[in-house]
Amino acid sequence: MSEAINVLCFGDSNTYGTVPMRDATHDERFGPDIRWTGVLRNTLGQGFHVIEEGLPGRTTVHDDAIEGASRNGKTYLLPCLGSHKPIDLVVLTLGTNDLKTRFSLTPEDIRRGLESLLEVIRTNPSGRNRTVPKVLVVAPAPIEEIGFLGEIFVGGAEKSRALAPKYAEVAKAFGAEFLDAGTVIHASAVDGIHFDAGQHQALGKAIAGKISLLATNK
């Protein structure tokens, strides 16, 4: 019997499964089979092992003065690769939190943050027999500046619409697969950032389709 294909899903609150937030005290998570990682697991079926590594507030490469240094995706990525190896595929779904006003980042800055993460993966082989895992880069769905989170993401909506082509450029340079989440789903009208259950379903199936192709072409 062949080993399962290990898929590491490395992302933020939308990988964690945060339910669209009505206010700052609303702290709820979708169940294992509702969030997109669970949809992915159930769609791929036997032969795949989906590893959920979603952290609310996680950025590409930035410490957060308010939410803490633990939100820095680059700091945690290397030990994460080590603790879950062998990894056959990494699904990178970061960049939304980089749009927060407190970081004052441009879309190009965010692109370079993604590039830095891909460099970590490329230079620290965590696949089988010390190979480099395949990577699927997922560009964040555009956000909306609504609800209480709108004050945290002032100026972020416009920037978010510039990310997909930059992410596609980085994915191509690193030989990674690419998916523009904005072509598949949209952010919730409740908070403009997170996804409702139906959007998790659509994203999980779209990512499963990409992974099935990658597995077929290994």
C-alpha positions as CSV (number, residue, x, y, z in Angstrom):
1,M,0.0,0.0,0.0
2,S,1.5,3.4,-1.1
3,E,1.9,6.2,1.4
4,A,-0.6,9.0,1.6
5,I,0.3,12.3,-0.1
6,N,0.9,14.8,2.6
7,V,-0.6,18.3,2.0
8,L,0.4,21.1,4.3
9,C,-2.1,24.0,4.2
10,F,-0.3,27.1,5.6
11,G,-2.4,30.1,6.1
12,D,-4.3,32.6,8.2
13,S,-7.8,32.8,9.7
14,N,-9.5,31.7,6.5
15,T,-7.5,28.5,6.7
16,Y,-8.2,28.2,10.4
17,G,-11.9,28.6,9.5
18,T,-12.9,31.8,11.3
19,V,-16.7,32.5,11.0
20,P,-17.4,36.0,9.6
21,M,-17.2,38.3,12.6
22,R,-20.1,40.5,13.7
23,D,-18.0,42.4,16.2
24,A,-14.6,42.2,18.0
25,T,-15.9,39.8,20.6
26,H,-17.2,37.3,18.0
27,D,-14.8,34.3,18.1
28,E,-16.2,31.3,16.3
29,R,-14.7,28.6,14.1
30,F,-16.4,26.5,11.4
31,G,-16.4,22.8,12.1
32,P,-13.8,20.4,10.6
33,D,-15.9,19.4,7.6
34,I,-17.1,22.9,6.8
35,R,-13.9,24.9,6.6
36,W,-12.1,24.6,3.2
37,T,-9.4,22.4,4.5
38,G,-12.0,19.8,5.6
39,V,-13.8,20.1,2.2
40,L,-10.4,19.5,0.6
41,R,-9.8,16.5,2.7
42,N,-13.2,15.0,2.0
43,T,-13.0,15.8,-1.7
44,L,-9.5,14.3,-2.2
45,G,-10.4,11.2,-0.2
46,Q,-8.1,8.3,0.6
47,G,-4.6,8.6,-0.4
48,F,-4.2,12.2,0.9
49,H,-3.4,13.5,4.3
50,V,-4.4,17.2,4.8
51,I,-2.4,19.1,7.5
52,E,-4.2,22.2,8.8
53,E,-1.9,25.0,9.8
54,G,-4.1,28.1,9.9
55,L,-3.5,30.9,12.4
56,P,-5.7,34.0,12.7
57,G,-3.7,37.2,12.1
58,R,-0.8,35.4,10.4
59,T,1.1,37.5,7.9
60,T,3.7,36.6,5.3
61,V,6.8,37.9,7.0
62,H,5.8,40.5,9.6
63,D,5.7,40.6,13.4
64,D,2.4,42.2,14.6
65,A,2.9,45.0,17.2
66,I,-0.7,44.3,18.4
67,E,-1.3,40.6,17.9
68,G,2.3,39.5,18.5
69,A,5.4,38.2,16.8
70,S,3.8,34.7,16.6
71,R,1.8,36.1,13.6
72,N,5.0,36.2,11.5
73,G,4.5,33.4,8.9
74,K,8.2,33.2,8.0
75,T,9.3,32.7,11.6
76,Y,7.0,29.6,11.9
77,L,7.2,28.2,8.4
78,L,10.6,26.5,8.8
79,P,9.9,24.6,12.1
80,C,6.4,23.8,10.6
81,L,8.0,22.2,7.6
82,G,10.3,20.2,9.9
83,S,7.6,19.0,12.2
84,H,5.4,17.7,9.4
85,K,7.9,16.3,6.9
86,P,7.8,14.5,4.6
87,I,5.6,17.0,2.9
88,D,4.6,16.4,-0.7
89,L,2.7,19.7,-1.3
90,V,2.4,23.1,0.5
91,V,-0.7,25.2,-0.1
92,L,0.2,28.8,0.7
93,T,-2.8,31.0,1.5
94,L,-1.3,34.2,3.1
95,G,-1.4,37.9,2.4
96,T,-4.7,39.1,3.6
97,N,-3.4,40.3,7.0
98,D,-0.6,42.1,5.3
99,L,-3.3,44.5,4.0
100,K,-3.9,45.8,7.5
101,T,-3.3,49.6,7.8
102,R,-0.9,49.2,10.6
103,F,1.7,47.5,8.3
104,S,1.6,50.3,5.6
105,L,2.6,47.8,2.9
106,T,2.2,48.1,-0.8
107,P,1.1,45.2,-3.0
108,E,4.7,44.9,-4.1
109,D,5.8,44.6,-0.5
110,I,3.3,41.8,0.0
111,R,4.5,40.1,-3.2
112,R,8.0,40.1,-1.8
113,G,6.8,38.6,1.5
114,L,5.3,35.7,-0.5
115,E,8.6,35.4,-2.4
116,S,10.5,35.1,0.9
117,L,8.2,32.2,2.0
118,L,8.8,30.3,-1.2
119,E,12.5,30.8,-0.7
120,V,12.3,29.2,2.7
121,I,10.5,26.2,1.2
122,R,13.0,25.9,-1.7
123,T,16.1,26.1,0.4
124,N,15.0,23.8,3.2
125,P,13.9,20.5,1.5
126,S,11.1,18.9,3.5
127,G,9.9,16.4,1.0
128,R,10.6,12.7,0.7
129,N,14.3,11.9,0.4
130,R,15.1,15.6,1.0
131,T,13.3,16.8,-2.1
132,V,11.5,20.2,-2.3
133,P,7.7,19.9,-2.0
134,K,5.5,21.1,-4.7
135,V,3.7,24.4,-3.9
136,L,0.3,25.8,-4.7
137,V,0.2,29.5,-4.3
138,V,-3.3,30.9,-3.6
139,A,-3.8,34.6,-4.1
140,P,-6.2,36.0,-1.4
141,A,-9.7,36.9,-2.5
142,P,-10.2,40.7,-2.6
143,I,-11.5,42.2,0.7
144,E,-14.1,44.8,1.4
145,E,-13.8,47.6,4.0
146,I,-17.0,47.0,5.9
147,G,-18.0,46.2,9.5
148,F,-15.7,46.8,12.4
149,L,-12.8,45.2,10.5
150,G,-13.0,47.9,7.9
151,E,-11.3,50.3,10.3
152,I,-8.4,47.8,10.6
153,F,-8.0,47.4,6.8
154,V,-8.4,51.0,5.7
155,G,-7.0,51.2,2.1
156,G,-6.7,47.4,1.9
157,A,-9.6,46.8,-0.5
158,E,-7.9,48.5,-3.4
159,K,-4.5,46.9,-2.6
160,S,-6.1,43.5,-2.4
161,R,-7.2,43.7,-6.0
162,A,-3.6,44.1,-7.1
163,L,-2.3,41.0,-5.5
164,A,-3.4,38.2,-7.9
165,P,-1.2,39.1,-10.8
166,K,1.8,39.7,-8.5
167,Y,1.2,36.3,-6.9
168,A,1.0,34.7,-10.3
169,E,4.3,36.2,-11.2
170,V,6.0,34.8,-8.1
171,A,4.5,31.4,-8.5
172,K,5.7,31.2,-12.1
173,A,9.2,32.3,-11.1
174,F,9.4,29.5,-8.5
175,G,7.8,26.8,-10.6
176,A,4.7,26.7,-8.3
177,E,1.1,26.1,-9.2
178,F,-1.3,29.1,-8.9
179,L,-4.9,29.7,-8.0
180,D,-6.6,33.1,-7.8
181,A,-9.1,32.7,-5.0
182,G,-11.0,35.8,-6.2
183,T,-12.1,33.9,-9.3
184,V,-13.7,31.3,-7.2
185,I,-15.1,33.0,-4.0
186,H,-15.8,36.3,-2.4
187,A,-15.4,37.7,1.1
188,S,-18.5,37.7,3.4
189,A,-20.7,40.7,3.5
190,V,-20.6,40.5,7.3
191,D,-17.0,41.6,7.8
192,G,-15.5,41.8,4.3
193,I,-12.6,39.5,5.2
194,H,-13.7,36.0,6.1
195,F,-15.6,33.4,4.1
196,D,-19.1,32.0,4.8
197,A,-19.7,28.2,4.6
198,G,-20.6,28.2,0.9
199,Q,-17.4,30.0,0.0
200,H,-15.3,27.5,2.0
201,Q,-17.0,24.7,0.1
202,A,-16.2,26.3,-3.3
203,L,-12.6,27.1,-2.3
204,G,-12.0,23.6,-1.0
205,K,-13.2,22.0,-4.2
206,A,-11.2,24.4,-6.4
207,I,-8.0,23.6,-4.4
208,A,-8.8,19.9,-4.6
209,G,-9.0,20.2,-8.4
210,K,-5.5,21.8,-8.5
211,I,-4.0,19.2,-6.2
212,S,-5.5,16.3,-8.1
213,L,-3.8,17.6,-11.3
214,L,-0.5,18.0,-9.5
215,A,-0.7,14.5,-8.1
216,T,-1.5,13.1,-11.5
217,N,1.5,14.9,-13.0
218,K,4.0,14.0,-10.3
